[in-house]
Structure formats: C-alpha cells, structure tokens
Amino acid sequence: MSEEIVSELMRAHVYRLASTGQRVDGRRLDEPRKLSVARMFVKTAEGSARVQLGNTDVLVGIKMSVGEPYPDTPNTGVLSTSVELIPMASPTFEAGPPRPDAIELARVVDRGIRESKMVNMEKLCITPKEKVWILFIDIHVLDFDGNLFDACSYAAVSALASTRSRPSPRRSRRRRARASATTSRSRWSTGPSA
Amino acid sequence: MTTAKIKDLLLVDPSLDEERMADARLTVTTDENGDIRAMQKGLSGSFTYEEVKRIIETAQRVGRDIRPLLQSS
C-alpha cells in the first residue's frame, strides 16, 4: 500500500499546506472526505454495499451459509472477513495471494465488527456443536485513493445492516437460476436490433 | 476513523499521497454511544498522549456524523 515513493516536491507541498491548516484537496485537517453509500448494490448477495470515500471506491458483499462451528465456540456463528486488492484498483496492487497490508486491513475491519458486537454471534447458532451460520464479509476494493481502513469498515457495516437471510438455500438457488435465465433472454431480444 | 501523522501534524481520512508519506497511522472504531470498540496503530512513527486523545475525540465526532448514512441509504 505504501511502497510507492512520494516526490520531495509533493512532500514539501503537503506539509507546508498542512502546517497552515490546509490540504491539497481543500479540506481542513480534521475533515473527512465526502462519503456516499449505496446499500443492496448486489441483488444476489444476502447483503451488500458500495461505498465511495472521496475517490476511494469499495464494494462489500455478505454471503451466508450453514456450516460447523469452531470447537472452542460451539454456540456461536462464524464471521470471516476477506479483502481483495485487485490490480484494477491501483498500480501498486498485484494479483496473487493477499499480502500483509491486505491481511491487516481485513483484520482491522473484522475486529471493529466483532468487538462492536453489532452482529449477535450467539443468534447465528442453529444447533450447538453442529450447525451455525457462517457469515462471509467479502471486501472488494474497486479504486484506491487512500484510507481503505475507513472505506472498508463503513462498507462492511453498511452491508451487514442491509443483510437479510434467504428462506432456504435451495430456493435461493432456484431464484438465481431464474434471474440468469431472464438476463440471457433479454440479451437475445435486444441482440438483433443492436 | 483513521488519522495519519506527518511529522507533527494530524490529518483525518488521509488521501493516497498523504497516506504514503505518513509517519504513523491510528484507526479508532467507535460505537453509537461514542465508546471505543477497537483501535489499530500502524507504521513506525509514534503518537503523544495528547494526540491520541485528540484523535479519539475527532473519531467520536466523525462517527456521529456518518452513522446515519451507513444505516439507511
């Protein structure tokens, strides 16, 4: 994330401005960038949100599935947070397994959600020791312009707030099949005229 | 909310350039009561006690402002 070098000119400029209480983009020192939130951005996920913090752009999807609890916490659900820093978002991001900066980011977001107790993990238990809900928070960074910690946290919180569980896995699969059938039909119908 | 420190100055919500030249970074997570739920300090620089207090106060204020946006939009 911070491997790229900032030129001496830029450094001097940013510091000189900041010492008079100003910033390059016109903000005050204690002023965050404009935040915009679009909840339920991905209709096929249980919950989702797209958050833009200035030019930083993040998409979060929540996926729920049923699985086994960890042996040391048999009565609580499982929360799993992951961050994808795709090369499209920044020239410094590379494809491949998550690097330390992505891991730290995912852990900071995860800890904020866990420690705020905004998700009642006990209520995600279906049958103790056997069946619990597993909550996947998948964070995709679409455009990187600084401060992913906040953008990702806001997006994850917002996506969780929009999350609704599906009636049953089988039904939702059928619904998805129907949805994709509709899209391919409409693509066919617009095909000849386009 | 994240604050970056460049030399002796604190910058809330750092942009890409500000983040790249930061000496230290502190993320404070607050709940709807303004209570601290998590904190993460990064990079090799350091914060004074007064600076940490100031960052926490700003995080509480920013948290109050953005919370409605996250819950209904």
Interface residues (C-beta under 8 A of the other chain):
Chain A: M1 S2 E4 I5 V6 M10 R11 V14 Y15 A18 S19 R23 V24 D25 R27 L29 D30 E31 P32 R33 L35 V37 A38 R39 L53 G54 E104 V108 R111 G112 E115 S116 M118 F144 D145 G146 N147 F149 D150 S153 Y154 V157 S158 A161
Chain B: M1 T2 I6 K7 L9 L10 L11 V12 D13 P14 S15 L16 D17 E18 E19 R20 M21 A22 R25 T27 T29 D31 R37 A38 Q40 G42 L43 T58 V62 I66 L69 L70 Q71 S73
